[in-house]
């Protein structure tokens, strides 16, 4: 069999049952990684695992349910990943997120709390829990999924966009602090992506009716985000760290 770009590596993907997360899990498995998918319950990731095993014979992929709004859950799932995969983690993809559609003037403290906990503090707790294993790897990669709106902003999703901006600062600082341990840390900023979330929220016709304000004037497919993450996770990106990679079709115009 040909050598995959992630052969011998172990990857952990939060939000792995969603559109971008599941596409990334599938691609990482095809490239030889052992993958742990983390999401809030088994009904989300069990079909993904079944699909991966069907389409990628020999794939080593497992799933763990966790409420990553709780700090202790990160340590628990990382311990289970380490037990399953011989104490190894080489790649961490922080991809979990929830949304809120209130303007800042109407966003209460109680509304902010879960957005901060999931969209930012889960990244912190997952990194802290995985850090000893990532340091042992010697060639580890952390990929934090932000958003174009963490860079450009908009009206109506202030809590979500603020946390996506915070992810970018967290990424840069972590890259500086962990470089001496052989850990590269980068962010990826998706633009309009045709995920199950948007198709469920808007319907296929609703998605098709929106022309994204980007140069390419179309939605990305989830795999078009997975491929840049594959590169960042691989040794091909060995000189890339503290970087924000815009994968947005040329946004905004």
N, C-alpha and C positions, 0 to 999 in steps of 0.2 A: 504493500500500500504506500502511496505517496506520503511524505512527511507533511503534517499540518503545521500551520504557522504558530499554533499554540500547543503543540505536542508536549506532554509532560506537565503542563500547567494546570492549576486548580483555580477556578473563577467562582466568585460569589456575586450574584446579581439580585439586588433588591428591586421590588416592583417587577419581578421577572415574569409575572403572569400577564402583564399589560402588553400593548402593541410593540413598543420599542424594546422593552425588556425581553419579551418572548422571542422576537426576531434576533436579538443579540445572543440569547441562550442557544438558539438553533444554530446560528452561525459559528459560535465558539465551539460547540460540540462537533460540528463538521470539520473544524480546524484542529481537532485533537484534544481540546481541553476537557477536563472533568468539571462539571458545572453544578453548582448549588443554586437553585431558584428560591428566593425568599419572597413571600407575599402573605396577605392577611389570612387566607384560608385555602384549604386544599382544593376546593371546587374551582378555584381560579387557575392553579398551576397543574393540577393532575392532567387535564387534556393536553396541555403544552408538553408535559413529560412524555405522555403517550405518543404524541405526534413526533417528537424528536426521536424516540426509540424506534418508531416505525420507519422513519425516513433516513435515519443515520444508524445503521446496524453497528452494534458494539458501543454506542454512545453511553457514557457514564454520567447520568444526570439524576439528581435527587431534588426534592422540594421540602421546605420547612415553612410552616405557618408561624407568623409572628405579628404582634402589634408593635411596630417600630416607633410608635409614639411613646413607648415606655423604655427608659434607658436600659433596664435589666434584660429586656428581650434581645438586645443586640449580643450581649455576652452569651446568653443561652444558645442562640442559633449558631454563633461562631464556634462554640464548643462542640456542637453537634456536627458542624462541617468538618472540623479538625478530626473528630473521631471517625468520621466516614471516609476521609481522604488522607489518612496517614499523617496527620498533623501539619498539612501543607495548605497554604493559600498564597497565590501569586498575583491574583487580579481581584480587585474589588470594584464593582460598578454600583455606585449609589444612584438609583433611578426612581425611587419611590416618591410619590407626590400626591397631594390632594388639592382641590381647587375651591376657591371662594369667589363669587362674582359681585361682591358688594363694593361700592366706592369707599374710599378711606373715611369719608365723613360719616359713614353708616356702619363701619366695621367695629364691632364691640370687642372688648378685651377677651371675652369668652370665644369669640370667633377667631381672633388672632391665635389663641393658644394652640389649637390642634394644627394649624398651618405651620406655625413655628416649630412645633415638636416633630411633625412628620417631614416637612420640606427642608428643614435645616438641621435640627438637633439629631434626627436619625442618622444623618451623614456623619455627624460628630461621633455618636455612640458606636456606629459600625466601624469607623476608622479606629477608634480607641480599642475596641475589642479585637480587631484583626491585626493591629499593629505589630505585636510580637511575631506573628507568623509571616507577615509581609516583610519584616526586617530580616527574618531568617532566609527568605527567598533569595535575597541579594540582587534580584532583577525584577522587582515588583512594580505593578502599575495600578494606580487608583484613578478611576474615571468618574467624575461627578457630573451628572446630567443637570444642566441649568436650562436656560431658555433664551431665545432672542430677546424676549421682553425683560430679562434680567439685565440686558445691555441698553435697550432702546426705551422701554417703558410704554405705557399706554394708559388710558383711563378705564376704571371699572374693575381691575383685579390687583389692587394695590398690595394686599397681603401676600398673594402668590408671587407677584413680581419682585417684591422686596426680598423675599427669601431666596428667589433665584439669583438676585444680585449678590446676596450674602454668600451664596455658594461659590461665586467667582472669587471673592476675597479669601474665603476659607481655603480654596484650592491653591491659590498662590502662596499663602503663608505656609500651608502644609508642605508644598513642594520645596520651599527653602529649608524648612526644619528637618525634612526626612531625606534630603539628597545624600547626605553622608551615610545613610543606611541603604542606599541603592534603590530607593523608592521614587519613581516618577509619578507626578500628580498633575492631571490635566482636567479641564472642563470641556464639555461639548454643549453647544447651544442649538437645539433643534428649532426649526421654523415650523410652519404649518405641516403637520404630519397626519396622514390618514390612518388613525388608530381606531381600534374598536370603541374606545371611549367616545370619540367624536362621531362615529357612525351611529352609536346608540343614542347619543344626545341630539344629533341633528337629523339622523336618517341619511341614507345614501343620497337622496335628492338634495337634501339640505347641504351636505358636504359639497356636492357637485356645483351647487349654486354659488358657492363662495369662491372667488378668484383671489388667491393670496396676493398681497401687495409685495411681490418679490420679482426679480428679473425674469425668472423662469415661469411665473404665472401659473403654477400648479402646486398641488400638495405633494409632499414626499411620501413614499411608501416606507413603512418601518425599517425594511432592510437597508434603505439608503442612509439610515442613521447607524445601523448595526455595522456596516462595513468600515466607516471611520473609527468606530470604537474597536473593531478588530485590529486595525492598524495601531491605534494608541496602546492597545494591550500587548502587542507583539514586540519582539526585539527589533523590528524594523524601525520603530520610533524611539530608539535608544538615546537619541539626543534631543528629545522633545519633552519638556516639563515646564510647569507654571504657565501653560498655554491655554487660551480660550479658543476653541475651534468652532467657527460658525458653520453650521450645516443647515442652510436656510434658503437656498435657491436665489441668493442675492437680495437679502432683506435689509432695510425697506427701500421701496422706490416711491 
